[in-house]
Amino acid sequence: MKLLISTFFTLLLIGSAGSSYGQDVEETKLLAEQGDALAQYTLGLMYYYGNDVPENDAEAVKWYRLAAEQGHVNAQWNLGTMYGKGESVPQNDLKAYVWLSVAVAQGSEDAKTNRDIASERLTRDQKAQGQEIAAKCFGSDYKDCE
């Protein structure tokens, strides 16, 4: 089952044109390759759902990670959820917990449920380790998150 997107607004972002900018896939990809976090996240959504591109979860993970490492909260939520479910990445509750904790700390109410599910699968020591990694993640401007 595909992960839930954060809001109806996100659905509007990808729309039929496939881009949050009203541009085509190639323009969105160009912006994403230039480091635009919103374009990276949008491209991740496009690949995840197969909107105007072939569905490809591995490409979705790639673009979510790039956006997540720039602090994009919904990309962090989606990446954490993919780790929790093992979608195109090895299932890893610790990594899921870290990314989802970061998203929650940035105000994502939607990420709480998935974080709590990942938390229940961790030992006390793993949860403490996840909290430590999440703190390092913030301190490194989202670069040292795994």
N, C-alpha and C positions, 0 to 999 in steps of 0.2 A: 504494500500500500504506500502510495506516495505521501511524503510528509506534508503537513498543512502549511500553507503560506500564512504570513503573519496577519495580514489585513486585506480587506477588499481592495484597498488602495493599491496594494501590490499587484493584484490582478489587473487593475486598470493600467498600471505602469507597463505591463508587457503587452497588453491589448493585441489587436490583430496586426499591428505594425511590428510587433516583437520588440520594441525598444521603449525605454523610459523617456527618450528624447524625441520621439516621433520620427526617428530615422530608421533606416532599414538595418538588417542584421550586420551588414558589412561596416556601416558607420558605427554601430554600437560596439562591434568587435575592435575596430580601430581605437575608439576611445578607451575600451577596456585594456587593450595592449599598451596604451599610453599611461595607464595607471589610474584611471578614473574609477573610484570604488563603486559608485552607483552603476556604472556601465558594467563592471565586473560582476556585481551581484545580479544585475538584470540578465546578463549573458548566462550566468549560472542557472537562473530560473528558466531561461529559454531552452537550455540543454536538458535540464531536468524534466521539463514537461513536453519537450519536443515542439516548442512554438517556433515556427519558421526555420528550424534546424532539426536534424535527426535527433531523436531522444538519445542522450548519452550521459549517464550518471557520472562517469569518470571525468568528463569535461565539466560537468556541474560542480563537482568537488574542487577541481582546479580553480575555477573562477570564484567559487564561494570562499576558498582559502585565501586567495589574493585580496578579496574585499574584506574578509574577516581580519586579516593582518593589518588592515588600515582602519579598523575600528567600526566597520559596518555591522551594526547590531543584528540585523536580520540574516546577514551572511553567517555570523557567528552562531545564531540559533539554528539555521539550516545545516551548517557543518556539524555542529554538535549532535543534532538529531540523526544525521547520516552515520556518524560514528556509533551512536546508540543502537541503530538498526543494522549496522554493517552493510550499508548500501554503497557499493563501489569503493569501500575502504574496509579493512578488517574491522569487525565489530570490536569496539574498545570502550568500555564504560568509563574508564578514567579520562580518556580524551573527550568523550561526550560530556562528562561532568565538568571538565575545565571550560570547554567552549560555551556550554550552556550557562555556567556560573558567570562567565564574563558577560554574556548577553543579559542575564538577570541583573547584574550589577550596573549595567548601563540603562536599566529601566524596562527591559522586556518582560512584561507580565506573562506573555505567551510562552516564554522559554521555561518558566518555573515548573510546569508539570513534567516536561521531559527531563529537566535537571533532577527533579525529585525521583523519577523512575530510575535514572542512572545511579543516583545516590543510594537507593535501596539495594542495588547490586554490588556495591562496594563494601569492603571491610572498613572498619574504623580507621585503620592505618592508611588505606588507599584514599579514603575521603580526606584525611588530613593532608596527604600528599597532593591531592587534587586542589585543595584550597591554597596550598603553598605555590603550586604551579600557576593557578589563576592570579595570585598576587604578583608573581614574577611577570606574568603576561601583561598586566597593567603597567608595571614598572618599566617594561621594555617597549612600551608603545605597541603592544600586540605582536611583537616579533618572537618572543620566547614563550610560546604557549603550549608546547608539546614536549 
